[in-house]
Amino acid sequence: YGFGGPGMGMVGTGQPVASPLAGASSRLSVTLTPPHSLLAHAGQIDTLQISTRWPMKSLAGAMAGRMRKGEPVLLHLAPGGEHINHCLKALCIARTFIKPNSVDLYCRVEWAADTFLLLCFPGMHMREEEPFMDDLKIRIAGKSAPPPLHTAGLIANRLREHEVCFLLVMGAEAVVQAMRSMCVVHNFLTCPNPTWFLPKFITVTGGGDSRSGIQMYVHQVMPQLYTMGSTKGSV
């Protein structure tokens, strides 16, 4: 890998990747055009190689900057749970950076070439619901996490019944399991829309203990495209 440093997308050759798409309409097609494969868009938008070598807050700042400009970005995660966990934490931080700008960071994940591809899309800020029923929550914790296909089936059931669900993910191993589940959930759904998630940090209490983790707010609502300086988006 030719891993990029802060603020610069790099490909395996160590050279800068192609510039972001020029127009809002072409950027939008990145998420609306079937099939589900993100590889078809790899040469159209800025691609970043992500590993733990990129400091977390610096990565979060780079992602926040692109979201504020209305630029989608494709993340190519280095193999290994530590890199995936590192990236997801950075995206949680990036969302806090851009919240005052009325823009949000929507994520769509795919398994390809023995690693994860993660599309980060700049959408208008959406009021994020809280899990008002326990039925909407799916807990994934460490080695006790169910197989990804089982979890994907649970996610699909929640989406069919309630249109949203919440993954409560505890620990680096659970993050990998959650991402694998998100990669295959579309196989259980008839809706053609991609499945998106928005990550954020949470604290879960129980039995006198508290643990930090990541909540993934999962839905199939198409994000409204954010353009720099706008207060309205369109799909």
N, C-alpha and C positions, 0 to 999 in steps of 0.2 A: 504493500500500500504506500501511496505517497500522501500521507495524511496532511491535511491543510492546517495552517495556523489560524489564529484569530482573524476573522474578517476576510479570509481569502479561501475560495473554493478551489480544491485541487483534485486532479484526476490521478490515476495510478502512475502516469509518466512524470508527475511533478509539475505539470503545466496548468495554468488557469483554465477552468472549464468555460463553456459557452456562456454568454451573457444571459440574464433573465429575458423572458419573452417580452417583446416590445409593447404589445397592446393588451388592454384589459380583457378584450374578448378572447384573444388567443390564450391568455393565462387561464381564463375560466374554463376553456375546453380541456385543460389538463385534468380536471376533476369530473367533467360531465361526459367525456367520450368513452364508450365501452371499447374493449373489454376492461376487466378489472386491473389488468397488468399495468404496473407503474413503469416497467422497463421501456414501454413504448414511448414514454415521455422523457427518458433519461437524457437525451440529447437536446431537449427543448428548453429545459430550465436549469438554473444554477444547481450544481450537485456538489455536496460536501462530503468528504470522508471523515467519519467521526470515530474517535477513540478516546480513552482516558488521558491521552497526551494533550488534549485540548482542555485547558482549565475550565471548570464548570461555569463560573460566572462570566468568563470571557465568551464561551460558547453561547450562553444565554443572551448576552448583549448582542452578539452577531445575529442571532435568530430574531431578536426583538427589532433590530434595525431593519432587517428585510421585511418583517411583517408591517412595520410602520410605512414602508415604501410601497406596500401592496404587491410584494414579490414572493411568489411561492418558491419553495426550495425543496430539493430531494436529498434526504440524508441517507448515505450508504454507511451502515453501522459495521464496525469491525466485529468479527466473530468473537463470541465470549460474553457471558452474562454481565461481567463488570462493565463492559462498554455500553451495553444496552441500558443497564441501570443508570449509569453516568449520564447518558443522553436524555433519558426520561426525566431525571431530576433537573437537568438544565432547562428542559422545556417547561417544567413547572415554574421555574424562576423567571423564564422569559415571559410567561403569561402575566406575572405580577408587574413586570417592567412596562408592558404595553396596555395594561388595563386603563390607565388614564387617557389613552388615545382613542378609546372606543373601538379598538381593533382586538381581535382574539386570534389564537393560534389553534387551528383545527388539524388533527392528525389522522392519517390513514396509513396503514401498515401492510406490507406484503413480504412474503418469504421468497427470496430469489438468490440463486448462486451461493447457497449455503450461508446466507446471512439475511438481515432484515433491511428492506428499503422502507423509508418513512417519509411520506409526503407531508410537508407542513404548509398549510394554506392560510393566507391572511383573510379572514372573514370578519364581517361586522360583529361587534361584541353582542353576544346573546346572553340574556339572563339565565344563568345556570341554575337549574332546579336542584333542590336538595332531595335526598331519598326519603319521601314521606311515608313509604311503606317498606317493611323489612323484605317483602317479596321482590323489591327492586334491587336489592343488594346481593352481590355474589362475592363471597370472601375467598381470596386466594392467598395462602400463607405457606411459604417455604416448601419443604419436602412433602407436606401433607396435601399439597394442591392436587386436585383431580387431573386426569389426563386432559390435554388441550382440546381434543374433540368433544369430550364430555362438557367442558366449560363452554365451548363454542355453542353447543346445543342449548345450554342454559341461557346464554346471552340471546340466542335467536328466539327462544320462548318468551323472554321478557320483552324483547322488541316487538314481537307480534301482539302481545297482550297489552303492553303499556307504552310502546314507542320509544322508551328510554330504559336504560338500566345503569347500575353503578358497580364497577369492579373495585373492591377494596383490596389493595395489593400490599402485602407485607413481606419485605425482604427481596434481595436481588434475584433469588431463584424464582420467586413468585412473579416478578416482573417479566422474566423470560417466558414463563408459562402463560401469563396473560397476553403477551404479544403474539405468541404462537396461536392462541385461541382466536385472537382478533384477525389473524391471517386467513382463517378458514371459516369464519362465521357466515360469510356470504353464501357458502354452500348449503346452508340450512334455511335460507330465505328466498322468497320469490320476488321480493321488491328489487328492482334493478339498481336502485341507488346504492352507492358505496356506504360502508359503515365507517363512521367517524368517531373519534374520541377526543376529549379535552382532559388533560391531566392536571392534578393539583395535589399539593401536600395535605395530609390529614393526620390527626391524632386519634387513635382508637383506644378507648378505655374499656376495661372489663376485668373482673376478678381482682380489683385493687391495683391493677397494673395499667400502664399506658404505653402504647407503642406508636411510633411514627410510621407512616406509610404513604402510598400514593393512591388517590381515587381517580378512576378513569370514567368520566361521564360519557356514555356510549349512546349514539343515536344515528338515525339515517336522514336527518334533515339536511338538505343542501345548504352549505354556508353561503351567506350573501357576500359577494366579493367586496373587499375593502380596497379603496384607492386612496392614495395619500391626500390628506386634507378633506376627505369626504365624510359626511355624516350619514349617507345612505348608500346601500349596496344594491345590487341587482343580480338576478340569476336568469 
